[in-house]
Amino acid sequence: MALTFTEEQEELRTTLRRFLADKAPSAAVRRAMDSDEGHDPRLWRQMADQLGLHGVALPEEYGGSGGGPVELGIVLEEAGRMLLPSPYFATVALAGQALAASGDEAAKARWLPAIADGSLTATLALAEAGGSWELADIEASAAHGTVHGTKMFVVDGHTADLLLVVARTGAGPGLFAVDGDAPGVTRTRLETLDPTRRLARVDLDGAPARRVGPDGDASTYLRTVLDLVAVALAAEQVGGARACLDAAVAYAKVRVQFGRPIGSFQAVKHKCADLLVQVEAARSAAYHAAAVAAEGSSELPVSAALAAACCADAFTRAAKENIQIHGGIGYTWEHDAHLHLKRAKSSEHLFGGPATHRTRLADLVGI
């Protein structure tokens, strides 16, 4: 698999990093996370209109730029570096990829152009009260064009225009599109650890729904969607981990103790070096998984599980070590270190924790 980026992909990264540094610095992130919307609507429009980011992984015939998981991974890595509060992950990485992979031409024609131009927000609703992200544990049901059940931890579920709900039918699990404001839909914002990413509870009481994707048992399709989601989340986690590493190293160079920068002490040197190795390993796993996903390889389940476990662990460790190296100031509300740790712990449990992914990986390779 190719693990190098093209000139166009590198330009996308450079342009986006410059754009987010200007439009989404720490002060803007804090304003957005405290706002009623949870994000900056003006920035959302700029991302769509000026950079075309919403269609980066969508086919050209639906208003996208014809990219795929690699380009999406670049965007999410840079967004992860900045802890960008935005419905981008839910709309593009979750719902957008689910629709694009569905093979449902009518559904794609109906919703993908609106996602690409930024006029529609959407999300994927999977987990339920038990907290499991496994298809076998789904209890929500769909029949006769309606959906019944409760979905938990739905990313941006309280504001999304479109809900893609995983529900069980007589033939097996399937995916169903539900209007966010449809009759029978009750949405409640949850109190969460991470203030930069909002989650919701969605209650469905006979909500009108439209089947998306293959009929019958759609487990194979849904498993592919979840693998694509895992690859996307891994990219975001790599961006967050790298931001924590960079912040820790920068502080170690300027914080003076006993007349010397603390970065000159062996213990701090080793801590930063070990963290660099883990972050770079996670980056390699995420890039490889994105390349595998882009090629539609049968290796996707293995690569996705590996990247999911590796990148979640790396982000959490990087966030913790960043606080440790900063010392007392790293524990204060004014410093951004705690925001990275909260995002790391929150994303660690989205779509299954590292232990779940390692167990699946072991099963896939026959260990």
C-alpha positions as CSV (number, residue, x, y, z in Angstrom):
1,M,0.0,0.0,0.0
2,A,1.2,3.5,-0.8
3,L,2.1,5.4,2.3
4,T,3.3,8.6,0.6
5,F,1.2,11.6,-0.1
6,T,0.8,13.3,-3.5
7,E,1.6,17.0,-4.1
8,E,-2.2,17.8,-4.0
9,Q,-2.7,16.0,-0.7
10,E,0.3,17.8,0.9
11,E,-1.2,21.1,-0.4
12,L,-4.5,20.2,1.2
13,R,-2.8,19.7,4.5
14,T,-0.8,22.9,4.3
15,T,-3.8,25.0,3.3
16,L,-6.0,23.5,5.9
17,R,-3.4,23.9,8.7
18,R,-3.0,27.6,7.8
19,F,-6.8,28.1,7.6
20,L,-7.5,26.5,11.0
21,A,-4.7,28.3,12.7
22,D,-6.3,31.5,11.6
23,K,-9.9,30.6,12.0
24,A,-9.9,28.1,14.9
25,P,-7.3,29.1,17.5
26,S,-7.8,28.2,21.1
27,A,-9.9,31.2,21.9
28,A,-12.2,30.5,19.0
29,V,-12.5,26.8,20.1
30,R,-13.5,27.9,23.6
31,R,-16.1,30.3,22.3
32,A,-17.6,27.7,20.1
33,M,-17.7,25.0,22.8
34,D,-19.6,27.4,25.1
35,S,-22.1,28.5,22.5
36,D,-25.6,27.2,22.0
37,E,-24.7,25.7,18.6
38,G,-21.5,24.0,19.9
39,H,-19.6,25.2,16.8
40,D,-19.1,28.3,14.7
41,P,-21.8,28.3,11.9
42,R,-19.8,30.9,9.9
43,L,-16.7,28.7,10.0
44,W,-18.8,25.7,8.9
45,R,-19.9,27.7,5.8
46,Q,-16.3,28.8,5.1
47,M,-15.1,25.2,5.3
48,A,-17.6,24.3,2.7
49,D,-17.6,27.3,0.4
50,Q,-13.9,28.3,0.5
51,L,-12.2,24.9,0.8
52,G,-14.8,22.4,-0.3
53,L,-13.9,20.2,2.8
54,H,-17.4,18.7,3.1
55,G,-17.1,17.0,-0.2
56,V,-13.5,15.9,0.1
57,A,-14.4,12.2,0.3
58,L,-17.5,12.2,-1.9
59,P,-17.8,11.3,-5.6
60,E,-17.8,14.2,-8.1
61,E,-21.2,13.3,-9.4
62,Y,-22.7,14.2,-6.1
63,G,-20.9,17.5,-5.7
64,G,-17.7,16.2,-4.0
65,S,-14.1,16.4,-5.1
66,G,-13.7,12.7,-5.8
67,G,-11.3,12.0,-2.9
68,G,-11.6,9.3,-0.3
69,P,-10.3,8.1,3.1
70,V,-6.8,9.4,2.6
71,E,-8.0,13.0,1.9
72,L,-10.6,12.7,4.7
73,G,-7.9,11.5,7.0
74,I,-5.8,14.6,6.3
75,V,-8.7,16.9,7.1
76,L,-9.5,15.1,10.3
77,E,-5.9,14.9,11.4
78,E,-5.6,18.7,11.1
79,A,-9.0,19.2,12.8
80,G,-7.9,16.9,15.6
81,R,-4.8,19.0,16.1
82,M,-7.0,22.0,16.8
83,L,-9.8,20.2,18.7
84,L,-12.1,21.8,16.2
85,P,-15.7,21.8,17.6
86,S,-17.8,21.1,14.5
87,P,-20.4,18.7,13.1
88,Y,-17.8,17.8,10.4
89,F,-16.9,14.5,11.9
90,A,-20.5,13.4,12.3
91,T,-21.7,14.7,8.9
92,V,-18.8,13.8,6.7
93,A,-16.9,10.9,8.4
94,L,-20.0,9.2,9.8
95,A,-23.1,9.9,7.6
96,G,-21.2,10.9,4.5
97,Q,-19.2,7.7,4.3
98,A,-22.2,5.6,5.2
99,L,-24.2,7.0,2.4
100,A,-21.4,6.9,-0.1
101,A,-20.7,3.2,0.6
102,S,-24.4,2.2,0.6
103,G,-24.8,1.5,-3.1
104,D,-28.2,3.2,-2.8
105,E,-28.2,5.6,-5.7
106,A,-31.5,7.2,-4.7
107,A,-30.2,7.9,-1.2
108,K,-26.9,9.2,-2.5
109,A,-28.5,11.5,-5.0
110,R,-30.9,12.8,-2.3
111,W,-28.5,13.6,0.5
112,L,-24.8,13.7,-0.7
113,P,-25.0,16.9,-2.7
114,A,-26.5,18.7,0.4
115,I,-23.7,17.3,2.6
116,A,-21.1,18.4,0.0
117,D,-22.3,22.0,-0.1
118,G,-22.7,22.3,3.6
119,S,-26.4,22.8,3.7
120,L,-27.1,19.5,5.5
121,T,-25.8,18.1,8.8
122,A,-26.1,14.4,9.5
123,T,-24.9,11.7,11.9
124,L,-24.9,8.0,12.5
125,A,-26.9,6.5,15.4
126,L,-25.7,3.1,16.6
127,A,-25.0,2.6,20.3
128,E,-27.8,2.1,22.8
129,A,-28.2,2.2,26.6
130,G,-25.8,-0.6,27.1
131,G,-23.0,1.3,25.5
132,S,-22.1,-1.4,23.0
133,W,-21.1,-0.5,19.5
134,E,-21.6,-4.1,18.2
135,L,-24.2,-4.8,15.6
136,A,-25.2,-8.0,17.5
137,D,-26.3,-5.8,20.5
138,I,-28.7,-3.6,18.6
139,E,-32.2,-3.6,20.0
140,A,-33.8,-0.7,18.1
141,S,-36.2,-2.1,15.6
142,A,-37.6,-1.1,12.2
143,A,-40.8,-2.3,10.5
144,H,-43.4,-0.9,8.2
145,G,-41.4,2.3,7.5
146,T,-41.0,3.3,11.1
147,V,-38.2,2.9,13.7
148,H,-38.6,2.3,17.5
149,G,-35.9,2.4,20.1
150,T,-33.4,4.6,21.9
151,K,-29.9,5.6,20.6
152,M,-27.2,6.9,22.9
153,F,-23.9,8.8,22.4
154,V,-25.0,10.1,19.0
155,V,-22.4,12.5,17.8
156,D,-24.1,15.9,17.2
157,G,-27.4,14.0,17.4
158,H,-29.3,16.9,19.0
159,T,-28.8,19.2,16.0
160,A,-28.3,16.9,13.0
161,D,-30.8,17.4,10.1
162,L,-30.5,13.8,9.2
163,L,-30.2,10.7,11.4
164,L,-28.9,7.5,10.0
165,V,-30.2,4.9,12.4
166,V,-28.9,1.3,12.7
167,A,-32.0,-0.8,13.6
168,R,-32.9,-4.5,13.5
169,T,-35.3,-6.0,11.1
170,G,-36.6,-9.6,10.8
171,A,-33.8,-10.3,8.3
172,G,-31.0,-8.6,10.4
173,P,-29.6,-5.1,11.0
174,G,-30.1,-2.4,8.5
175,L,-29.6,1.4,8.1
176,F,-32.5,3.8,8.1
177,A,-32.7,7.5,7.4
178,V,-34.8,9.6,9.8
179,D,-35.5,13.3,9.6
180,G,-34.1,14.9,12.7
181,D,-37.4,16.8,13.3
182,A,-39.7,14.0,12.3
183,P,-42.7,13.0,14.4
184,G,-41.7,10.4,17.0
185,V,-38.1,11.8,17.4
186,T,-37.1,13.2,20.7
187,R,-33.5,14.4,21.0
188,T,-31.7,15.3,24.3
189,R,-28.2,16.7,24.6
190,L,-26.1,14.7,27.0
191,E,-23.7,16.1,29.6
192,T,-20.3,14.9,28.5
193,L,-16.7,14.9,29.5
194,D,-15.5,16.5,26.3
195,P,-16.9,20.0,25.8
196,T,-15.6,20.2,22.2
197,R,-17.7,17.3,20.9
198,R,-21.4,17.0,21.8
199,L,-23.3,13.8,22.1
200,A,-27.1,13.2,22.4
201,R,-29.7,10.7,23.3
202,V,-32.2,10.0,20.5
203,D,-35.6,8.4,21.3
204,L,-37.5,7.0,18.3
205,D,-41.2,6.2,18.9
206,G,-42.6,5.2,15.5
207,A,-40.5,7.7,13.6
208,P,-40.9,7.5,9.8
209,A,-37.8,6.0,8.3
210,R,-36.4,5.2,4.8
211,R,-34.2,2.2,4.2
212,V,-30.7,3.0,3.1
213,G,-28.3,0.5,1.5
214,P,-28.8,-3.2,0.9
215,D,-32.1,-4.9,1.9
216,G,-32.2,-7.9,4.2
217,D,-29.2,-8.5,6.5
218,A,-26.9,-5.5,6.0
219,S,-24.3,-6.6,8.5
220,T,-21.5,-6.8,5.9
221,Y,-22.2,-3.3,4.6
222,L,-22.5,-1.9,8.1
223,R,-19.3,-3.6,9.3
224,T,-17.5,-1.9,6.4
225,V,-19.0,1.5,7.4
226,L,-17.8,1.0,10.9
227,D,-14.3,0.1,9.7
228,L,-14.3,3.3,7.6
229,V,-15.4,5.3,10.7
230,A,-12.7,3.7,12.8
231,V,-10.1,4.8,10.2
232,A,-11.4,8.3,10.2
233,L,-11.4,8.5,14.0
234,A,-7.9,7.2,14.1
235,A,-6.7,10.0,11.9
236,E,-8.3,12.6,14.2
237,Q,-6.7,11.0,17.2
238,V,-3.3,11.1,15.5
239,G,-3.7,14.8,15.0
240,G,-4.6,15.3,18.7
241,A,-1.7,13.1,19.8
242,R,0.8,15.1,17.7
243,A,-0.5,18.4,19.1
244,C,0.0,17.1,22.6
245,L,3.6,15.9,21.8
246,D,4.5,19.3,20.2
247,A,3.1,21.2,23.1
248,A,5.0,19.1,25.7
249,V,8.3,19.4,23.8
250,A,7.9,23.2,23.3
251,Y,7.2,23.7,27.0
252,A,10.1,21.5,28.0
253,K,12.4,23.7,26.0
254,V,11.4,26.9,27.8
255,R,10.4,25.9,31.3
256,V,13.5,26.4,33.5
257,Q,14.1,24.5,36.8
258,F,17.3,24.6,38.8
259,G,18.8,26.9,36.2
260,R,18.2,24.6,33.3
261,P,15.4,23.9,30.8
262,I,13.5,20.8,32.1
263,G,13.9,19.3,28.6
264,S,17.6,18.8,29.5
265,F,16.8,16.4,32.3
266,Q,17.1,12.8,31.4
267,A,13.7,11.7,32.8
268,V,11.9,14.4,30.6
269,K,14.0,13.5,27.6
270,H,13.1,9.8,27.9
271,K,9.4,10.7,28.4
272,C,9.3,12.8,25.2
273,A,11.3,10.2,23.2
274,D,9.1,7.3,24.2
275,L,6.0,9.4,23.4
276,L,7.4,10.3,20.0
277,V,7.9,6.6,19.1
278,Q,4.3,5.8,20.1
279,V,2.8,8.8,18.2
280,E,4.8,8.0,15.1
281,A,3.7,4.4,15.2
282,A,0.1,5.5,15.6
283,R,0.5,7.8,12.6
284,S,1.9,4.9,10.5
285,A,-1.0,2.7,11.5
286,A,-3.6,5.4,10.6
287,Y,-2.0,6.3,7.3
288,H,-1.8,2.6,6.3
289,A,-5.4,2.0,7.2
290,A,-6.5,5.0,5.1
291,A,-4.5,3.7,2.1
292,V,-6.1,0.3,2.6
293,A,-9.5,1.8,2.8
294,A,-8.9,3.9,-0.3
295,E,-8.0,0.8,-2.3
296,G,-11.0,-1.1,-1.1
297,S,-8.8,-3.9,0.0
298,S,-10.0,-6.9,1.9
299,E,-7.4,-6.0,4.5
300,L,-9.6,-3.2,5.8
301,P,-11.0,-4.9,8.9
302,V,-7.5,-5.8,10.1
303,S,-6.0,-2.4,9.3
304,A,-8.9,-0.5,10.9
305,A,-8.9,-2.5,14.1
306,L,-5.1,-2.0,14.4
307,A,-5.3,1.7,13.8
308,A,-8.3,2.2,16.1
309,A,-6.5,0.5,19.1
310,C,-3.1,2.1,18.4
311,C,-4.3,5.6,17.8
312,A,-6.6,5.7,20.8
313,D,-3.8,4.6,23.1
314,A,-1.4,7.1,21.6
315,F,-3.7,10.0,22.0
316,T,-4.6,9.2,25.6
317,R,-1.0,8.7,26.6
318,A,0.1,11.9,24.8
319,A,-2.6,13.9,26.5
320,K,-1.6,12.6,29.9
321,E,2.1,13.1,29.4
322,N,1.5,16.6,28.2
323,I,-0.2,17.5,31.4
324,Q,2.6,15.8,33.4
325,I,5.4,17.7,31.6
326,H,3.5,21.0,32.1
327,G,3.2,20.3,35.8
328,G,0.7,22.4,37.8
329,I,-0.2,24.8,35.0
330,G,-1.3,21.7,32.9
331,Y,-4.1,21.1,35.4
332,T,-5.7,24.6,35.1
333,W,-8.8,25.4,33.1
334,E,-7.0,28.2,31.3
335,H,-4.5,25.8,29.7
336,D,-5.7,23.7,26.8
337,A,-4.0,20.5,28.0
338,H,-7.1,19.3,29.8
339,L,-9.2,19.8,26.7
340,H,-7.0,17.4,24.8
341,L,-7.2,14.8,27.6
342,K,-11.0,15.1,27.6
343,R,-11.2,14.7,23.8
344,A,-8.8,11.7,24.1
345,K,-10.8,9.9,26.7
346,S,-14.1,10.6,25.0
347,S,-12.9,9.5,21.5
348,E,-11.2,6.4,23.0
349,H,-14.6,5.0,23.7
350,L,-16.4,6.0,20.5
351,F,-17.2,3.0,18.4
352,G,-15.5,0.6,20.8
353,G,-12.5,1.0,23.0
354,P,-8.9,-0.2,22.4
355,A,-9.6,-3.5,24.2
356,T,-12.5,-4.2,21.9
357,H,-10.5,-3.4,18.8
358,R,-7.6,-5.6,20.0
359,T,-10.0,-8.5,20.6
360,R,-11.4,-8.1,17.2
361,L,-7.9,-7.9,15.7
362,A,-6.9,-11.1,17.4
363,D,-10.0,-12.9,16.1
364,L,-9.3,-11.6,12.5
365,V,-5.8,-12.9,12.4
366,G,-6.6,-16.1,14.2
367,I,-4.8,-15.6,17.5
